[in-house]
Amino acid sequence: MPALEIIGAPQSNYVWAVRMACEEKGVAYDLKPERPHAAAVAAIHPFGKIPVMRHGDVELCESKAIVSYIDRAFEGPKVIPEDPALGAKVEQWVSLGNVEFDKVMIRQYVVGYVFPKEAGKPDMAAIGRAAEAMKKQVEVLDAAVAKTGHLVGDQFTFADINILPMLFYARRFEEAKALFGGAKNLTAYMERHFARPSFKASMPPRPEKT
Ligand SMILES: N[C@@H](CCC(=O)N[C@@H](CS)C(=O)NCC(=O)O)C(=O)O
């Protein structure tokens, strides 16, 4: 079996999610830290985004495709259930994560603090707008995990894996901390899953950057 290479800076929430999926499954991999648009990344992702993956002659970009491949190609507990309805629900939450939650929580809110357009001067108006948009997102997630403590069924899946790094990064900042504090199901969900060995083992060395 050739080595599985995960290529991308570990601070990326998407690299973190792919690595966490490997840890959940007990799949060994080599992490090759590379920034977006580095040659090794641009060779696989047409828009230079991380993560990308190489496994023998299989090269892939996009975290959802990468995790789907790893889940099918390797042994270990399934992170995307084979049951059609549950598997589709995982895809649904991963799409919502990537299209809705990442856009607001990471690209607008966290990046607004960590990588402001003007160095050292976060655009507080833009951050405030992102925090406003996060209110509804927090309500949605709080309701979604209320019943089982998971996003899909009563099992830990890639739907959870995908969202946890986003929540971890967002709650480092005051507005998110306050919003999350008012969402008791979501708070319990984070406390429970942030303690998972797979979450800790894949945590970036300095998680302040995305
Ligand atoms: N849909 C992609 C998103 C990947 C992504 O946005 N990665 C960020 C880092 S967290 C990136 O490479 N950004 C660089 C850019 O957008 O140019 C996936 O799921 O892998």
The ligand as an SDF file (V2000), in Angstrom:
LIG
                    3D

 20 19  0  0  0  0  0  0  0  0999 V2000
  -13.9310   23.5660   -0.4650 N   0  0  0  0  0  0  0  0  0  0  0  0
  -12.5450   23.4260   -0.0950 C   0  0  0  0  0  0  0  0  0  0  0  0
  -12.1160   24.6420    0.6840 C   0  0  0  0  0  0  0  0  0  0  0  0
  -10.6540   24.6460    1.0130 C   0  0  0  0  0  0  0  0  0  0  0  0
  -10.2050   26.0230    1.4920 C   0  0  0  0  0  0  0  0  0  0  0  0
  -10.9370   27.0260    1.3890 O   0  0  0  0  0  0  0  0  0  0  0  0
   -8.9910   26.0730    2.0230 N   0  0  0  0  0  0  0  0  0  0  0  0
   -8.4380   27.3410    2.4260 C   0  0  0  0  0  0  0  0  0  0  0  0
   -7.6130   27.1950    3.6880 C   0  0  0  0  0  0  0  0  0  0  0  0
   -8.6500   26.7740    5.0710 S   0  0  0  0  0  0  0  0  0  0  0  0
   -7.5260   27.8290    1.3130 C   0  0  0  0  0  0  0  0  0  0  0  0
   -6.7860   27.0650    0.7540 O   0  0  0  0  0  0  0  0  0  0  0  0
   -7.6130   29.1260    1.0060 N   0  0  0  0  0  0  0  0  0  0  0  0
   -6.7870   29.7540    0.0190 C   0  0  0  0  0  0  0  0  0  0  0  0
   -7.5690   30.4590   -1.0400 C   0  0  0  0  0  0  0  0  0  0  0  0
   -8.8160   30.5050   -0.9700 O   0  0  0  0  0  0  0  0  0  0  0  0
   -6.9600   30.9850   -1.9580 O   0  0  0  0  0  0  0  0  0  0  0  0
  -12.3460   22.1220    0.6850 C   0  0  0  0  0  0  0  0  0  0  0  0
  -13.3280   21.6340    1.2550 O   0  0  0  0  0  0  0  0  0  0  0  0
  -11.2330   21.5650    0.7090 O   0  0  0  0  0  0  0  0  0  0  0  0
  1  2  1  0
  2  3  1  0
  2 18  1  0
  3  4  1  0
  4  5  1  0
  5  6  2  0
  5  7  1  0
  7  8  1  0
  8  9  1  0
  8 11  1  0
  9 10  1  0
 11 12  2  0
 11 13  1  0
 13 14  1  0
 14 15  1  0
 15 16  2  0
 15 17  1  0
 18 19  2  0
 18 20  1  0
M  END
$$$$
